[in-house]
């Protein structure tokens, strides 16, 4: 439920809520620090500064760790798209080596298959549409596999049929790998922990600001904006289908253009 709340919410809503929460944490921290200023001694102020440094260091470490996780998953998604496009392209070329009665059907199905794969990417966060596209993908895979088994049964020594079966199997495997890669996100618990530590860190900054004689509102807002931007980028990298930072589909688009223009 926690994961779903993060990854199903528009990123701009997350940005606004996080900014408001951090600004509120800073204001509350400063209010508490201002109230304690008259009674706190220098030793306690030093301890508060040390605690602020520790919490900020923990936040920096956690942000670096989380961003690294998000980037590695983003790169994995990019690579699986290239691998899948290569597998489909190879299957398409080998389909044209099948007996003419089967080659035409296989080529037509593969043209539809590429379009369906792109439709899945552009489905966004629409569970009904994603389910419908996934169902179409499965149906096309079954039809292609039916052609492969029929051709192989007619001549189990056929080199072209064997090559087609091999690459079709790779294509189906890469579809599963792509689905798994797109669902492999930074755990929601890590994101919530990042939110919590960010709130605590900004609250400590506000508390220490309240202990002083001057108010550093502009500096606090700048820190909050930087934190929000970094956290937003981390989350958006984990939204491959509907975030602002999308996984490049150029290899699949190039394949679609090639297949559409290719004349047997």
Beta strands, then each sheet from edge to edge (+ up, - down):
end
